[in-house]
Amino acid sequence: MGLCFGSLASHGHDFRAKRPHTLGSASSESRNVESFTTNSTVAKSQFSMVANGSVDGSYTSPSQHVIEMSNSLKVFSLGDLKAATKNFKSDSLLGEGGFGKVYKGWLNEKTLSPAKAGSGMMVAIKKLNPESMQGFQEWQSEVSFLGTLSHPNLVKLFGFCMEDGELLLVYEFMPKGSLESHLFRRVSNREPFSWNTRLKIAIDAAQGLAFLHTSEKQIIYRDFKASNILLDGSYNAKISDFGLAKLGPTGEQSHVTTRIMGTYGYAAPEYVATGHLYVKSDVYGFGVVLLEMLTGLKALDSKRPSGQQNLAEWGKPYLTSKKKLKKIMDTGIDGQYSLSAAFQAGQLILKCLEPDPKNRPSMKEVVDALQDIEATQNKSKGSMKSYQSSPLQENKKPIHHRSVHDGHRSFNL
């Protein structure tokens, strides 16, 4: 559900195995998730029960914990959301995935009542497909988690609607789209992000994950990737898509055991191999995204030569020295970064990608390390300073962005 709220998303060449009662996240930027074809009658029945108000005000999340809805969420009427989107007209459509469609709408900023197009506050309204069990479960998860959490680096959920067999969610609008769309230039007229902006986004996203990991009820995000990092008008990064989020281990437990779900190339090896999900499984995914930001290459791309298709596996040997690292740095940021700062980032990536989750840093430690890298960068002089005031690099395009298809493969085993 980490749709790019700032632009019309395009579909990638992704897959998800069809399994009954298996829940999954959908992003039209990095996954073309197929609808469930098994037990669809049961799914539709459950969806309708909630949408028609025949259950009480608590919802069972995919983590099998019941979490009360927050009173801070507004309960929208279907009529209000129809008015806000001009009755879900096609020109209001931002994108779609296996869960349904996302529309832009307009609300009064103070009252959250519908407003005329072009006035008030723009929002992203997700309208779920009633045939999709995946969408129904993710709707519950989004309400459960985002309805009780608030942080500058998490996308804000304003409220929801469950009426006349429809389930909808209303989010803040993120006009600059996803990190993925900028890194891999899905929109052709976008210039690549500068090195300083990449560092800023990395720190923002790390702070969001650190908040989840240190919250009162520890939360494992489970699907950290570039397409789920959205950017506001000032390029502040916020984590979106809580469809796969899960409450972490309690007591003396080190992990939770769950069905394997996520995205190939980002998912931690211990989780893929065993189904054991650790808090630090998220740290692995963060390391992959940080490597994408350094190289301008996708986590997984079948069009790259054999041995180079999995970025984490191929890239790790290049992070061990400054000389090797320079060979894989995104040429679109040549002249912008301090090699010392980039090497520090490479060393941090290696720690995040440690095979044993116990050896990975906490996200709080990752935030501290990134802030140290930013300080190293800020000490640098010369031509790099000219990039600090702008999020985009001028007149320089990376040569790494060769593949136009989405190489990330979502999985559901």
MARDOLUM-300321 format. One line per 4 residues: number of its first residue (from 1); their letters; for each residue z, x, y of C-alpha. Coordinates in nm, 3 decimals, padded with zeros to 5 digits. Each point is the difference from the previous one (the first is absolute). Example, Ala and Ser with C-alpha at 12.3 -4.5 7.8 and 13.67 -1.06 7.14 Angstrom:
REM MARDOLUM-300321
1> AS> 00.780:01.230:-00.450  -00.066:00.137:00.344
***
This chain:
REM MARDOLUM-300321
1> MGLC> 00.000:00.000:00.000  -00.026:00.304:00.221  -00.310:-00.130:00.169  -00.123:00.172:00.311
5> FGSL> 00.106:-00.257:00.258  -00.195:00.167:00.280  -00.351:-00.024:-00.139  -00.211:-00.165:-00.262
9> ASHG> 00.071:00.183:-00.321  -00.264:00.098:-00.250  00.034:-00.005:-00.375  00.022:00.319:-00.203
13> HDFR> -00.100:00.067:-00.357  00.341:-00.062:-00.151  00.122:-00.175:-00.307  00.308:-00.160:-00.145
17> AKRP> 00.035:-00.098:-00.362  00.036:-00.371:-00.062  00.339:-00.073:-00.153  00.197:-00.324:-00.009
21> HTLG> 00.316:-00.013:00.213  -00.068:00.344:00.147  00.068:00.029:00.369  -00.194:00.226:00.228
25> SASS> -00.067:00.092:00.360  -00.338:-00.052:00.160  -00.164:00.192:00.279  -00.365:-00.062:00.075
29> ESRN> -00.016:00.351:00.144  00.097:00.180:-00.316  -00.010:-00.256:-00.278  -00.226:-00.283:-00.101
33> VESF> 00.255:-00.183:-00.209  -00.127:-00.256:-00.245  00.157:-00.342:-00.024  00.195:-00.083:-00.312
37> TTNS> -00.189:-00.206:-00.252  00.281:-00.043:-00.252  00.266:-00.265:00.048  -00.156:-00.102:00.333
41> TVAK> 00.121:-00.357:-00.048  00.358:00.122:-00.019  -00.052:00.217:00.305  -00.146:-00.285:00.202
45> SQFS> 00.283:-00.227:-00.107  00.265:00.250:00.111  -00.186:00.061:00.326  -00.016:-00.373:00.073
49> MVAN> 00.368:-00.055:-00.081  00.102:00.247:00.268  -00.266:-00.102:00.250  00.097:-00.366:-00.030
53> GSVD> 00.370:00.075:00.048  00.117:-00.091:-00.352  00.218:00.310:-00.029  00.299:00.103:00.208
57> GSYT> 00.018:00.268:00.271  00.041:00.303:-00.227  -00.281:00.182:-00.174  -00.017:00.220:-00.306
61> SPSQ> -00.171:00.322:00.095  -00.202:00.218:-00.241  00.312:00.211:-00.039  00.167:-00.302:-00.166
65> HVIE> 00.269:-00.013:00.269  00.056:-00.314:00.202  00.004:00.074:00.371  00.079:-00.262:00.260
69> MSNS> -00.256:-00.050:00.272  00.092:00.130:00.341  00.072:-00.255:00.270  -00.193:00.228:00.239
73> LKVF> -00.332:-00.116:-00.148  -00.176:-00.294:00.160  -00.119:-00.278:-00.229  -00.346:-00.087:00.132
77> SLGD> -00.172:-00.330:-00.060  -00.349:00.007:-00.147  -00.121:-00.184:00.310  00.134:00.276:00.225
81> LKAA> -00.184:00.269:-00.195  -00.320:-00.202:-00.007  00.023:-00.027:00.378  00.072:00.373:00.034
85> TKNF> -00.309:00.094:-00.205  -00.240:-00.271:00.117  00.040:-00.166:-00.341  -00.054:00.329:-00.183
89> KSDS> -00.353:00.036:00.135  -00.213:00.279:-00.145  -00.009:00.188:00.331  00.379:00.035:-00.025
93> LLGE> -00.020:00.170:-00.340  00.128:00.358:-00.007  -00.043:00.068:-00.370  00.086:-00.114:-00.351
97> GGFG> 00.128:00.120:-00.334  00.114:-00.136:-00.335  00.296:-00.172:00.170  -00.216:-00.197:00.246
101> KVYK> -00.121:00.041:00.357  00.144:00.136:00.325  -00.085:-00.164:00.332  00.075:00.093:00.359
105> GWLN> 00.191:-00.262:00.193  00.164:-00.049:00.338  00.363:-00.097:00.064  00.222:-00.035:00.303
109> EKTL> 00.196:00.325:00.009  00.334:-00.169:00.078  -00.014:-00.325:-00.195  -00.247:00.101:-00.277
113> SPAK> -00.177:-00.332:00.052  -00.381:00.000:-00.027  -00.194:00.125:00.302  -00.363:-00.001:00.108
117> AGSG> -00.216:00.287:-00.120  00.028:00.290:00.242  00.338:-00.106:00.137  00.347:00.077:-00.125
121> MMVA> 00.052:00.240:-00.289  -00.250:00.077:-00.274  00.138:-00.017:-00.355  -00.133:00.049:-00.352
125> IKKL> 00.029:-00.309:-00.222  -00.029:00.046:-00.373  -00.115:-00.310:-00.189  00.063:00.037:-00.370
129> NPES> -00.236:-00.109:-00.274  00.178:-00.272:-00.202  -00.179:00.113:-00.318  00.152:00.348:00.022
133> MQGF> 00.328:00.066:-00.182  -00.010:00.340:00.164  -00.005:-00.158:00.346  00.283:-00.239:-00.080
137> QEWQ> 00.231:00.278:-00.117  -00.088:00.226:00.289  00.069:-00.283:00.245  00.352:-00.019:-00.142
141> SEVS> 00.043:00.377:00.020  -00.119:00.019:00.361  00.237:-00.278:00.106  00.289:00.151:-00.195
145> FLGT> -00.032:00.351:00.137  -00.162:-00.026:00.343  00.205:-00.311:00.072  00.320:00.203:-00.022
149> LSHP> -00.114:00.341:00.129  -00.075:00.119:00.351  -00.109:00.350:00.103  -00.249:00.139:00.256
153> NLVK> -00.205:00.151:-00.284  -00.029:-00.315:-00.211  -00.255:-00.270:00.081  00.177:-00.305:00.141
157> LFGF> -00.017:-00.334:-00.181  00.042:-00.286:00.248  00.017:-00.279:-00.252  -00.167:-00.203:-00.271
161> CMED> -00.140:-00.340:-00.087  00.026:-00.197:-00.325  -00.162:-00.336:00.037  -00.266:-00.218:-00.168
165> GELL> -00.051:00.245:-00.284  -00.050:00.293:00.238  00.203:00.321:00.037  -00.050:00.210:00.313
169> LVYE> 00.162:00.301:00.166  -00.011:00.093:00.369  00.017:00.369:00.099  -00.026:00.202:00.315
173> FMPK> -00.358:00.106:00.067  -00.076:00.372:-00.039  -00.305:00.063:00.222  -00.076:00.358:-00.104
177> GSLE> -00.033:-00.086:-00.369  00.107:00.223:-00.285  00.048:00.375:-00.026  -00.254:-00.006:-00.283
181> SHLF> -00.273:-00.147:00.221  00.047:00.284:00.251  00.042:00.286:-00.247  -00.308:-00.093:-00.197
185> RRVS> -00.186:-00.155:00.293  -00.079:-00.339:-00.151  -00.103:-00.101:00.351  -00.283:00.237:00.087
189> NREP> 00.064:00.022:00.375  00.359:00.120:-00.042  00.073:00.363:00.071  00.246:00.178:-00.231
193> FSWN> 00.367:00.008:00.090  00.132:00.315:00.163  00.250:00.219:-00.183  00.283:-00.103:00.232
197> TRLK> -00.068:-00.367:-00.061  -00.001:00.058:-00.376  00.343:00.161:00.028  00.128:-00.291:00.208
201> IAID> -00.127:-00.253:-00.254  00.150:00.199:-00.289  00.341:00.001:00.172  -00.019:-00.373:00.073
205> AAQG> -00.090:-00.087:-00.358  00.265:00.233:-00.140  00.264:-00.166:00.218  -00.105:-00.339:-00.136
209> LAFL> 00.038:00.117:-00.361  00.330:00.172:00.078  00.131:-00.327:00.143  -00.091:-00.186:-00.321
213> HTSE> 00.159:00.264:-00.220  00.327:00.004:00.194  00.035:-00.375:00.060  00.302:-00.185:-00.136
217> KQII> -00.205:-00.121:-00.295  -00.211:00.304:-00.075  -00.370:-00.094:-00.002  -00.280:00.182:-00.181
221> YRDF> -00.330:-00.068:00.175  -00.215:00.089:-00.305  -00.347:00.002:00.160  00.000:00.255:00.281
225> KASN> -00.356:00.089:00.104  -00.215:00.042:00.309  -00.135:-00.357:-00.006  00.355:-00.140:00.020
229> ILLD> 00.081:00.194:00.317  -00.107:-00.212:00.298  -00.023:00.107:00.364  00.090:-00.192:00.313
233> GSYN> -00.170:00.033:00.337  00.190:00.321:00.076  -00.069:00.151:-00.345  00.355:-00.057:-00.116
237> AKIS> -00.008:-00.017:-00.379  00.157:-00.284:-00.198  00.021:-00.057:-00.372  -00.152:-00.325:-00.121
241> DFGL> -00.042:-00.177:-00.335  00.330:-00.059:-00.178  -00.160:-00.180:-00.291  00.104:00.270:-00.248
245> AKLG> 00.334:00.093:00.161  00.294:00.000:-00.237  00.376:00.034:00.030  00.111:00.344:-00.111
249> PTGE> 00.250:00.104:-00.267  00.365:-00.094:00.033  00.321:00.163:-00.115  -00.053:00.307:-00.215
253> QSHV> -00.363:-00.081:-00.073  -00.260:00.254:00.112  -00.303:-00.226:-00.029  -00.123:-00.349:-00.074
257> TTRI> -00.244:-00.078:-00.278  -00.290:-00.222:00.093  -00.359:-00.080:-00.079  -00.228:00.273:00.131
261> MGTY> -00.176:-00.109:00.317  -00.136:00.183:00.300  -00.302:00.207:00.093  -00.157:00.287:-00.193
265> GYAA> 00.029:00.330:00.183  00.321:-00.098:00.182  00.230:-00.116:-00.280  00.258:00.253:-00.121
269> PEYV> -00.072:00.150:-00.343  00.338:-00.096:-00.150  -00.057:-00.363:00.095  -00.351:-00.009:-00.143
273> ATGH> 00.117:00.167:-00.322  00.319:-00.196:-00.067  00.036:-00.295:00.236  00.319:00.161:00.134
277> LYVK> 00.004:-00.056:00.374  00.217:00.230:00.210  00.068:-00.016:00.373  -00.170:00.338:00.018
281> SDVY> -00.312:-00.143:-00.164  -00.081:-00.108:00.357  00.037:00.360:00.114  -00.285:00.103:-00.229
285> GFGV> -00.230:-00.258:00.159  00.100:00.125:00.344  -00.096:00.353:-00.102  -00.345:-00.120:-00.103
289> VLLE> -00.054:-00.178:00.333  00.113:00.308:00.193  -00.252:00.206:-00.199  -00.269:-00.253:00.094
293> MLTG> 00.095:00.047:00.364  -00.031:00.378:-00.024  -00.331:00.002:-00.185  -00.179:-00.317:00.108
297> LKAL> -00.068:-00.064:-00.370  00.086:-00.308:-00.205  00.271:00.004:-00.263  -00.253:-00.088:-00.266
301> DSKR> -00.377:00.023:00.030  -00.230:-00.011:-00.301  -00.289:00.136:00.210  00.167:00.336:00.043
305> PSGQ> -00.083:00.276:-00.252  00.182:00.005:-00.332  00.347:00.149:00.040  00.019:-00.107:00.366
309> QNLA> 00.010:-00.378:-00.039  00.381:-00.026:00.000  00.106:00.147:00.333  00.363:00.075:-00.094
313> EWGK> -00.091:00.187:-00.318  -00.283:00.192:00.160  00.167:00.070:00.333  00.340:00.137:-00.105
317> PYLT> -00.117:00.360:-00.071  -00.144:00.017:00.353  00.338:-00.073:00.157  00.161:00.323:-00.116
321> SKKK> -00.132:00.228:00.277  -00.132:-00.032:00.353  -00.331:00.158:-00.097  -00.058:-00.249:-00.280
325> LKKI> 00.121:-00.296:00.206  -00.252:00.067:00.277  -00.280:-00.049:-00.254  00.091:-00.366:-00.057
329> MDTG> 00.116:-00.105:00.349  -00.207:-00.277:00.156  -00.262:00.175:00.214  00.021:-00.294:00.240
333> IDGQ> 00.329:00.143:00.130  -00.107:00.364:00.022  00.159:00.170:00.299  00.268:-00.266:00.038
337> YSLS> 00.271:00.105:-00.243  00.232:00.294:-00.023  -00.060:00.157:-00.341  00.375:00.054:-00.028
341> AAFQ> 00.060:-00.373:00.053  -00.276:-00.092:-00.246  00.146:00.236:-00.259  00.343:-00.158:00.046
345> AGQL> -00.165:-00.335:-00.067  -00.162:00.144:-00.312  00.335:00.122:-00.128  00.149:-00.344:00.062
349> ILKC> -00.285:-00.160:-00.196  00.070:00.229:-00.296  00.363:-00.111:00.001  -00.098:-00.367:00.015
353> LEPD> -00.240:00.047:-00.293  00.256:00.164:-00.228  -00.049:-00.138:-00.355  00.374:-00.068:-00.041
357> PKNR> 00.117:-00.262:00.251  00.343:00.167:00.017  -00.164:00.302:00.162  -00.170:-00.198:00.275
361> PSMK> 00.163:-00.028:00.342  00.145:-00.327:00.124  -00.200:-00.181:00.267  00.271:00.086:00.251
365> EVVD> -00.062:00.368:-00.081  -00.374:-00.062:00.033  00.050:-00.147:00.348  00.206:00.305:00.102
369> ALQD> -00.264:00.236:-00.136  -00.281:-00.180:00.183  00.192:00.014:00.326  00.043:00.375:-00.052
373> IEAT> -00.378:00.027:-00.055  -00.061:-00.195:00.318  00.231:00.239:00.187  -00.192:00.299:-00.140
377> QNKS> -00.324:-00.160:00.110  00.131:-00.069:00.350  00.085:00.366:00.044  -00.362:00.096:-00.054
381> KGSM> -00.213:00.080:00.304  -00.363:00.009:00.101  -00.269:-00.249:-00.091  00.226:-00.211:-00.220
385> KSYQ> 00.192:-00.136:00.301  -00.303:-00.191:00.120  00.024:-00.233:-00.298  00.359:-00.109:00.046
389> SSPL> -00.071:-00.282:00.244  -00.276:-00.170:-00.198  00.011:-00.156:-00.347  -00.364:00.085:-00.063
393> QENK> -00.187:00.327:-00.004  -00.294:00.026:00.235  -00.349:00.099:-00.110  00.096:00.129:-00.341
397> KPIH> -00.060:-00.168:-00.331  00.131:00.114:-00.338  -00.243:00.108:-00.269  00.239:-00.103:-00.277
401> HRSV> -00.070:-00.372:00.033  -00.293:-00.006:-00.241  00.083:-00.298:-00.219  -00.055:-00.348:00.138
405> HDGH> 00.152:-00.189:-00.292  00.367:-00.049:-00.061  00.107:00.227:-00.281  00.355:-00.134:-00.037
409> RSFN> 00.035:-00.185:-00.327  00.269:-00.258:-00.024  00.154:-00.055:-00.336  00.212:-00.242:-00.187
413> L> 00.085:00.107:-00.352
***
